[in-house]
Amino acid sequence: MNEFLKWFFAFISEMLKGYAEIIRGFGHGIRQIFNIKNYIDIFKEHSQNYGAVGWVLSILAIIIVIAIYVLLALLIFFGIRKYIRFRHSLVSNEDLLEEIAELQRKVMKMAKEKDEIMAMKVAQMGLPAGSGALSFADGGAAAAETEGSGEEAQPAVVESGVVQTTEHRFSKLIEVDTFYKTYTPPEYDNDIDLVGICEKFRNFACSRMHLYYEPKVIRLFIAGMASTKLIILQGISGTGKTSLPYSFGKFLQVDTTIASVQPSWRDRTELFGYFNEFTKNFNETEVLKRIYSSGYNNDVNLILLDEMNIARVEYYFAEMLSILEMPNADEWELDIVPNVWSTDPENLDKGKIRIPQNIWYIGTANNDDSTFAISDKVYDRAQPINLDAKGVAFEAPDTPPMNLGFDHLDQLFREAFDKYPISQENL
């Protein structure tokens, strides 16, 4: 045992000597680099025979060397400062996520307490639990009126799975139903081809909106619409990622619906809305309204997810990603509410909205420290387009907007697929 300890001590000591030599050598190298006295002695030794050119070159060499060391020091300083800021932003994001999670837990607790209060109120009025006939907002007044009149409240009537009621929970979607009862579609241009669309849009963006795009960018954008319903415009700021779909909506005279993504988006409720149990109303978003209205018209509809990766795309857009993956477009349905009311919008089928084919989702993405990386799952379902440079200004004739029907555009896409099929090698 003693021999083993002696060997182990000698073995470790020899290894530690190597580390000590590394540290000693590193320190010796630093001292050698910054040995100013030695540099001065060398300069004095050689400068005795200098001419005018020699002095100038020597001073210039010294200035260059000093500048290089100053530059290295600045690079190290800014690198350390950037790392500290990056770590600080990560810690701040983690604190924010923890705070959001805590708020969600409190909301769930409050919802549970509200359900218990509602159950007690319904029991006092003689209504069956879950009838939905009484909203929490006016429950107290309704209960007082019922008790004061001495009449027994009537339970909600359910016929064939449909709750018979006079209340409306979808105000915006019902407005869409009302609007399209007297809607007259515009005269669509069914003679234009894909080349004409690209040229007219580029000239329109230039002459009417002072936006300049290369022909390749426009063609990629239109081709992306032919290949998928989700397009991602990514690149540095100021290259026209947001203005491209915005101006395209102006060109088609159908404004693009803009949804500005927020860092707090963690599920689909911020994008599509949610049912408020307190008011018994559905909080509808402009995105949901646009999806619903697209089922009525033959327009080319665009929804812009601005700064889409400022939150995790696979969180708030997860359900839509799964829907877009389905090969059968007839199965593209979005669950909105779990039950059916007699006053629900006309095109709401058993609490579901059909996702029409004449709608595209355009996302813009910046790649910097304030955003999340887009996962392969999202890229697999999307057509990414890189915008890395600002467009160069050019002269274009004044070009008015146009009306383009989805049926005609879809027919152009099909003809292009047949005329320019992908080769088996590329496939």
Buried (B, 14 or more C-beta within 10 A) or exposed (E): EEEEEEEEEEEEEEEEEEEEEEEEEEEEEEEEEEEEEEEEEEEEEEEEEEEEEEEEEBEEEEEEEEEEEEEEEEEEEEEEEEEEEEEEEEEEEEEEEEEEEEEEEEEEEEEEEEBEEBEEBBEEBEBEEEBBBBBBEEBEEBBEEBEEEEEEBEEBEBEEEBBEBEEBBBEBBBBBBEEBEEEEEBEBBEEBEBEEBBBBBBBBBBBBEEBBBBEEBBBBBBBBBBEBBBBBBBBBEEBBBBBBBBBBBBBBEBEBBBBEBEBBBBBBEBBBBBBBBEEBBBBBBBBBBBBBBBBBBBBBBBBBBBBBBBBBBBEBBBBBBEBBEEEEEEEBBBEBBEBBBEBBBEBBEBBBBBBBEBBBBBBBBBEEEEBBEBEEEBEEBBBBBBBEEEBEEEEBEEBEBBBBBBEBBBEBBEEBEEEEEEEEEEE
